[in-house]
Amino acid sequence: MTDLPRKAVARTARLAALPLGYAGRSAIGLGKRLGGAPADAVMSDLQQRTAEQLFRTLGELKGGAMKLGQAMSIFEAALPEDMAGPYREELTRLQDSAPPMPTITVREILARELGADWKDRLVELDPVPAAAASIGQVHRGRWADGREVAIKVQYPGASDAMRSDLRQLGRIARGIGPVFPGIDVKALVAELEERVTEELDYRLEAEAQTVFAAEYADDPEIVVPGVVAGTEQVLVTDWLESSGSLAQVIRDGSQAERDHYGQLFVRFIFGSPARTGMLHADPHPGNFRTVPGVDGSPDRLGVLDFGAVARLAERGLPRALGSLIRIACIDDYDALVDAFREEGFIRERIRVDAEQLKSYLGPFVEPAKVEQFTFSRAWMQEQFRRVNDPKGDAFSVMTRLNMPPSYLLIHRTWVGGVGVLSQLGATVPFRQILTESLPGFGS
C-alpha cells in the first residue's frame, strides 16, 4: 500500500468503507428497533442513508466507481417501490451529472493531446463544463470553421483509476450486494472490466461515432453528432442542441413524451445494428437527448457516448436471436428447448423442461406478443421478483441456462434498455419494431 500514490490509497479506502458503512448502519437500525422504533421507519432511514453514501461516493470518485453507479441506475425500476424510493434521486442524478475538474487541467490536457497550437483550431472554450461523466467531462466551444462543438476531455489518471476502482469493487461486491438485492454486482463489475480498454481510448469511440453519424445523417428521428477530431484522451464532435435528456423525461415528462421518446429509443436500439454493424451498449438515460424537431416536425432523439459498442460479427443482431424470440412468441417451447441447445444456451447433459422454460421466459416475451405494450416499474419489479425467488420455476431454469459469450453484451444492453423503458413507463409498438428491425423475428 505504501507504494501506491496517496490519491489511489484514499480512493481504495473510500470504496472499501462502503460495505462497512452499510453494516454499521444495519447495527444502528437493529438498536433502534430494539428500542421500539417501527421497522418500516428504521428500514427507510437505513436505505436512505445507505443510498446517499453509496452513490455520492461512486459519483465523486468518477472512474470505475461512477461507471458502476451509472450501470446500476438502469436497474432502479426493478426494485420494489419501498426500496427504490430512497435510492431514486441519487441514482438518477448519476445518469446526468458528476462533479467537474478544474479548467486549468482541461487546458493542459488539450495542449498535450491536440498540440501547442490547439487554440488556433479550438478558438473558443467555455470554462464551465456542460456535462460530466465517469471518465471525462464535456465543454462547449467553437471550432476554427465557426461551428459549435462539444469537447470531451478525459480525466487525468482515468485509466489507472478505472482499473483500480473496478478491481476493488469486484473484491467488495458481496458487501455492496445488500444495497441492490438480486443484482449480481460482481458479474456487472466483471463485464465493465472487460470493456474498460475500449472505453478509455477515445480514438475507438471516434471511429464508432463516425459510422453512426454517417448512417443517421439524414434520419428524421435520430440525431448523432459528427466527429471533428479525436485523440486518445480528447474527442471533439459537433455540438448537439438539446432540451434535456431521457433522465429528465423519466423525472417529469408527460405520458405523450414518455411514449414518443420510448418508441424512438427502441427503434434506435434495435434498428442501428443492421445499419451500422454495431450495437450502442451503454443505454443509460443520460446518453439520450431530447432534440427539438425542425419546422414543426416531431421532436427527435439525440444519441451520445459511443465508447461502449458491440462490434457485431454479422451486420446486425444475430438472426438466431430473432428466431428464438419468434418461437417463444408462438409458445412452441419444445422447439425452443432444442433451439436453445443448438445455440449454446443449454449445455450438454443439462436438462430443461419445456413448461419450466415457458414459466421463465413467457413474461419476458409478452411485450413482443402484443401490438402495444406498456413497460412499467410494476411489470419489471414482478419479473425481478420471479427470477430471484429460489422456490420458483423461473429461478430454477435461470440457474441452468448458459449465456454464450457472443450474446453477453447484447443481453446486458437489452436488459438495460428494458430498464429505461420501465423507468419511462412508455407504451410502444414493440412487436412492430421487432418485426421491422430484428432479423429472424418476422420470418
C-alpha atoms as one frame of an Amber mdcrd trajectory, in Angstrom:
protein
   0.000   0.000   0.000   2.845   2.406   0.764   3.985   2.274  -2.877   0.628
   3.468  -4.196   0.031   7.157  -4.854  -1.722   8.876  -1.999  -4.874   9.575
  -4.015  -5.143   5.929  -5.066  -4.890   4.858  -1.437  -7.653   7.316  -0.499
  -9.927   6.059  -3.315  -9.388   2.450  -2.277 -10.142   3.298   1.341 -13.397
   5.076   0.450 -14.578   2.157  -1.685 -13.601  -0.372   0.976 -15.636   1.598
   3.527 -18.903   1.141   1.600 -19.874  -2.322   2.929 -18.605  -1.364   6.394
 -20.863   1.678   6.369 -23.849  -0.497   5.456 -23.017  -2.957   8.231 -22.669
  -0.140  10.770 -25.983   1.420   9.832 -27.644  -2.013   9.997 -26.392  -2.420
  13.564 -27.713   1.030  14.487 -31.032   0.156  12.850 -31.261  -3.021  14.912
 -30.626  -0.967  18.044 -33.437   1.417  17.115 -35.827  -1.480  16.536 -34.925
  -2.997  19.902 -35.616   0.427  21.346 -39.140   0.411  19.936 -38.821   2.266
  16.613 -41.171   0.954  13.875 -39.425  -1.486  11.499 -40.541   0.311   8.332
 -39.278   3.673   9.607 -35.918   2.161  10.563 -35.541   0.448   7.178 -36.473
   3.592   5.257 -33.878   5.593   7.166 -31.264   2.858   6.658 -31.913   2.682
   2.920 -31.826   6.453   2.539 -28.508   6.809   4.342 -27.000   3.844   2.502
 -28.104   5.165  -0.890 -26.726   8.605  -0.167 -23.315   7.269   0.887 -23.040
   4.722  -1.915 -23.984   6.914  -4.836 -22.319  10.054  -3.505 -19.086   8.083
  -3.198 -19.466   6.489  -6.627 -20.256   9.851  -8.218 -17.472  11.836  -6.566
 -14.808   9.249  -7.357 -15.814   9.061 -11.040 -13.795   6.365 -12.845 -14.936
   2.778 -12.403 -16.842   3.738  -9.281 -19.157   6.119 -11.085 -19.377   3.767
 -14.073 -20.774   1.088 -11.772 -23.215   3.598 -10.281 -24.496   4.555 -13.725
 -24.834   0.907 -14.751 -26.767   0.122 -11.554 -29.023   3.138 -12.048 -30.635
   1.452 -15.052 -31.965  -1.319 -12.800 -33.661   1.032 -10.346 -37.030   0.204
 -11.910 -36.628  -3.443 -10.896 -36.530  -2.710  -7.180 -39.674  -2.858  -5.059
 -41.053   0.637  -4.521 -40.355   0.641  -0.787 -36.682   0.107  -1.612 -36.435
   2.135  -4.829 -37.935   5.303  -3.361 -34.965   6.229  -1.161 -32.494   5.408
  -3.960 -34.201   7.038  -6.929 -32.959  10.594  -6.580 -29.343   9.575  -6.008
 -29.487   7.014  -8.826 -30.990   9.255 -11.478 -28.608  12.070 -10.536 -25.750
   9.813 -11.681 -27.416   9.428 -15.073 -26.932  13.081 -15.884 -24.147  14.674
 -13.852 -20.905  14.460 -11.894 -18.512  16.891 -10.127 -16.261  18.794 -12.629
 -12.455  19.058 -12.855 -10.614  22.442 -12.871 -10.423  24.425 -16.128  -6.624
  24.706 -15.936  -6.428  20.912 -16.020  -8.681  20.826 -19.086  -6.405  23.288
 -20.914  -3.308  21.273 -20.045  -4.868  18.129 -21.470  -5.979  19.915 -24.647
  -2.442  21.237 -25.190  -0.934  17.790 -24.710  -3.451  15.972 -26.907  -4.174
  18.499 -29.670  -0.762  20.197 -29.755   0.631  23.556 -28.747  -1.431  25.284
 -31.460  -4.737  23.885 -30.177  -6.145  27.395 -29.662  -5.827  28.030 -33.416
  -8.362  25.265 -34.024 -10.475  25.492 -30.901 -10.982  29.240 -30.904 -13.488
  29.340 -28.018 -13.802  27.160 -24.915 -16.487  27.553 -22.264 -14.680  27.033
 -18.922 -17.851  25.685 -17.302 -18.426  22.025 -18.238 -21.714  21.274 -19.961
 -21.692  17.681 -18.714 -19.509  15.369 -16.675 -19.466  11.602 -16.539 -17.440
   8.615 -15.401 -14.141   9.087 -17.260 -14.433  12.529 -18.841 -16.285  15.811
 -18.954 -17.678  17.851 -21.841 -17.185  21.546 -22.619 -18.852  23.672 -25.257
 -16.642  25.528 -27.714 -16.264  26.847 -31.236 -14.031  25.364 -33.920 -11.983
  27.480 -36.313 -14.519  26.980 -39.127 -17.218  28.564 -36.970 -19.221  25.523
 -35.926 -20.225  24.875 -32.333 -18.512  21.817 -30.899 -18.524  19.588 -27.835
 -15.083  18.796 -26.404 -14.881  15.660 -24.268 -11.745  15.586 -22.138 -10.668
  12.505 -20.196  -9.885  12.972 -16.516  -6.172  12.772 -15.604  -5.335   9.293
 -14.399  -8.718   7.964 -15.544  -7.175   4.755 -16.852  -5.473   3.820 -13.584
  -8.452   4.966 -11.505 -10.914   2.983 -13.627  -8.960  -0.248 -13.412  -8.164
   0.191  -9.710 -11.780   1.011  -8.850 -13.156  -1.994 -10.695 -10.664  -4.354
  -9.064 -11.595  -3.009  -5.642 -15.330  -3.051  -6.394 -15.007  -6.670  -7.511
 -13.469  -7.536  -4.158 -16.191  -5.791  -2.133 -19.128  -6.695  -4.403 -20.564
  -9.051  -1.805 -20.684  -6.219   0.719 -22.436  -3.864  -1.730 -24.927  -6.585
  -2.687 -27.437  -5.870   0.130 -27.953  -2.365  -1.279 -29.255  -3.907  -4.516
 -30.557  -7.378  -3.588 -30.990  -9.647  -6.606 -28.479  -7.828  -8.825 -25.215
  -9.699  -9.375 -22.899  -6.776  -8.700 -19.794  -8.948  -9.127 -20.846 -10.023
 -12.637 -21.664  -6.434 -13.548 -18.216  -5.278 -12.399 -16.558  -8.111 -14.354
 -18.291  -7.012 -17.542 -17.248  -3.404 -17.026 -13.662  -4.595 -16.580 -13.808
  -6.389 -19.937 -14.843  -3.177 -21.731 -12.552  -0.749 -19.937  -9.737  -0.653
 -22.506 -12.044   0.295 -25.370 -13.861   2.980 -23.389 -10.612   4.642 -22.334
  -9.413   5.130 -25.924 -11.385   7.983 -27.455  -9.950   7.135 -30.881 -12.040
   3.961 -30.905 -15.073   5.972 -29.819 -14.419   8.445 -32.638 -14.338   5.604
 -35.173 -17.634   4.179 -33.947 -19.367   7.558 -33.712 -18.234   8.447 -37.239
 -20.016   5.366 -38.577 -23.214   6.101 -36.637 -23.186   9.783 -37.622 -22.808
   8.978 -41.317 -25.619   6.425 -41.230 -28.030   8.740 -39.392 -27.021  11.963
 -41.139 -30.441  12.466 -42.757 -32.609  10.485 -40.361 -35.821  12.286 -39.343
 -35.942  10.682 -35.872 -32.375  10.057 -34.649 -29.527  12.585 -34.372 -25.871
  11.580 -33.931 -23.276  14.396 -33.788 -20.437  14.159 -36.309 -16.814  13.764
 -35.232 -14.489  16.758 -35.713 -11.269  15.476 -34.137 -10.192  12.674 -31.859
  -7.131  11.591 -29.884  -6.700   9.005 -27.154  -7.965  11.383 -24.443  -9.828
  14.159 -26.295 -12.870  13.850 -28.553 -14.305  16.838 -30.426 -17.750  16.469
 -32.020 -20.468  18.687 -33.402 -22.489  20.308 -30.640 -25.926  18.757 -30.145
 -28.515  21.366 -29.220 -30.947  19.577 -26.958 -33.652  20.468 -24.476 -32.764
  17.757 -21.960 -32.202  14.030 -21.584 -34.244  10.889 -21.052 -33.355  11.188
 -17.369 -35.402  14.401 -17.274 -38.284  12.790 -19.168 -38.224   9.978 -16.601
 -38.433  12.540 -13.788 -41.171  14.819 -15.065 -42.148  14.078 -18.691 -45.767
  13.857 -19.840 -47.138  10.478 -20.904 -47.050  11.606 -24.533 -43.350  12.465
 -24.171 -42.629   9.154 -22.474 -44.318   7.209 -25.275 -42.697   9.272 -28.041
 -39.138   9.022 -26.754 -39.625   5.421 -25.660 -40.547   4.456 -29.206 -37.542
   6.309 -30.679 -35.290   4.681 -28.092 -36.477   1.174 -29.041 -36.167   1.909
 -32.753 -32.580   3.044 -32.282 -31.504   0.131 -30.068 -32.952  -2.488 -32.422
 -32.540  -0.697 -35.751 -28.984   0.620 -35.521 -27.153  -2.751 -35.585 -28.343
  -3.554 -39.122 -27.454  -0.040 -40.280 -24.035   0.276 -38.629 -22.863  -3.240
 -37.754 -22.627  -2.115 -34.123 -24.823  -2.045 -31.024 -24.752   1.021 -28.775
 -24.107  -0.767 -25.486 -24.443   1.999 -22.886 -28.181   2.670 -22.670 -28.312
   4.774 -19.520 -30.679   7.749 -19.931 -28.029  10.489 -19.773 -26.694   9.324
 -23.151 -30.011  10.016 -24.910 -31.073  13.613 -25.506 -34.372  15.246 -26.389
 -33.871  17.277 -29.579 -36.480  19.754 -30.912 -37.890  18.923 -34.335 -37.265
  21.063 -37.406 -40.026  23.196 -38.976 -42.774  21.706 -36.837 -41.698  18.077
 -37.202 -41.816  15.789 -34.125 -39.010  16.003 -31.598 -36.039  13.736 -32.250
 -33.773  11.569 -30.117 -30.120  12.550 -29.881 -27.592   9.813 -29.092 -24.244
  10.379 -27.369 -21.316   8.366 -25.996 -20.150   5.621 -28.323 -17.333   4.416
 -26.089 -19.158   1.181 -25.334 -20.309  -0.518 -28.538 -20.595  -4.156 -29.524
 -18.991  -4.721 -32.909 -21.198  -7.467 -34.296 -19.887 -10.441 -36.266 -22.943
 -10.255 -38.522 -24.063  -6.876 -39.827 -26.969  -6.722 -37.441 -28.211  -8.648
 -34.456 -27.927 -12.454 -34.755 -30.697 -13.945 -36.882 -30.851 -16.847 -34.451
 -31.858 -14.448 -31.673 -34.875 -13.199 -33.606 -35.826 -16.780 -34.399 -35.658
 -17.772 -30.714 -37.946 -14.918 -29.712 -40.372 -15.752 -32.543 -40.597 -19.397
 -31.392 -41.226 -18.265 -27.814 -43.990 -15.944 -29.017 -45.907 -18.846 -30.582
 -45.474 -20.863 -27.361 -43.629 -23.758 -29.012 -41.361 -24.380 -26.040 -40.467
 -27.951 -27.059 -38.928 -26.495 -30.212 -37.408 -23.677 -28.173 -35.589 -26.117
 -25.881 -33.999 -27.701 -28.970 -33.135 -24.299 -30.442 -31.653 -23.123 -27.145
 -29.476 -26.213 -27.013 -28.307 -25.687 -30.601 -27.349 -22.051 -29.880 -25.473
 -22.954 -26.710 -27.969 -21.573 -24.174 -28.391 -25.101 -22.784 -25.207 -27.094
 -22.280 -24.788 -30.790 -22.974 -26.201 -33.108 -20.296 -28.265 -30.236 -18.801
 -31.984 -30.990 -18.798 -34.505 -28.158 -19.087 -38.231 -28.874 -19.060 -40.276
 -27.080 -21.746 -43.002 -25.987 -19.327 -40.459 -24.650 -16.851 -38.743 -22.747
 -19.656 -42.118 -21.246 -20.547 -42.640 -20.249 -16.918 -39.308 -18.440 -17.008
 -39.417 -16.818 -20.461 -43.143 -16.320 -21.022 -43.496 -12.993 -19.198 -40.282
 -11.663 -20.768 -41.578 -12.175 -24.312 -45.001 -10.724 -23.524 -44.048  -7.285
 -24.986 -43.303  -8.984 -28.324 -46.670 -10.772 -28.473 -48.993  -7.764 -28.451
 -49.403  -4.747 -30.717 -48.807  -2.213 -27.933 -47.060  -2.869 -24.640 -46.753
  -0.588 -21.627 -43.485  -1.012 -19.774 -43.677  -0.058 -16.123 -41.822  -0.305
 -12.864 -44.523  -2.675 -11.581 -44.005  -5.021 -14.546 -40.229  -5.027 -14.180
 -40.450  -5.477 -10.415 -42.601  -8.564 -10.963 -40.050 -10.063 -13.373 -37.270
  -9.261 -10.947 -39.171 -10.940  -8.114 -39.919 -14.047 -10.202 -36.378 -14.767
 -11.329 -34.938 -14.174  -7.851 -37.388 -16.425  -5.995 -35.358 -19.581  -5.212
 -38.592 -21.571  -4.780 -39.946 -20.755  -8.245 -39.522 -22.423 -11.652 -38.039
 -19.258 -13.140 -35.131 -19.285 -10.701 -34.529 -22.998 -11.255 -34.413 -22.615
 -15.037 -32.318 -19.445 -14.920 -29.579 -21.202 -12.962 -29.373 -23.979 -15.576
 -29.191 -21.760 -18.651 -25.886 -20.681 -20.164 -25.157 -17.331 -21.820 -22.913
 -17.782 -24.894 -20.110 -15.170 -24.936 -21.344 -13.646 -28.212 -24.656 -12.764
 -26.534 -23.340 -11.319 -23.265 -23.163  -7.649 -24.251 -26.348  -7.894 -26.334
 -28.185  -9.357 -23.348 -26.984  -6.700 -20.908 -27.845  -3.920 -23.348 -31.358
  -5.286 -23.836 -31.920  -5.692 -20.118 -30.664  -2.152 -19.585 -32.902  -0.883
 -22.376 -35.943  -2.561 -20.825 -34.962  -0.928 -17.537 -35.009   2.503 -19.212
 -38.389   1.804 -20.842 -39.766   0.732 -17.463 -38.481   3.917 -15.851 -40.158
   5.880 -18.627 -43.418   3.944 -18.271 -43.621   4.059 -22.071 -46.236   2.417
 -24.275 -44.570   1.314 -27.527 -45.395  -0.846 -30.588 -42.706  -3.313 -29.547
 -43.810  -6.199 -31.773 -43.903  -3.990 -34.869 -40.418  -2.641 -34.183 -39.035
  -6.154 -33.728 -40.681  -7.257 -36.972 -39.069  -4.349 -38.818 -35.643  -4.478
 -37.174 -34.763  -7.880 -35.716 -33.547 -10.474 -38.271 -35.320 -13.802 -37.898
 -38.258 -12.468 -35.894 -40.641 -11.689 -38.744 -39.993 -14.846 -40.745
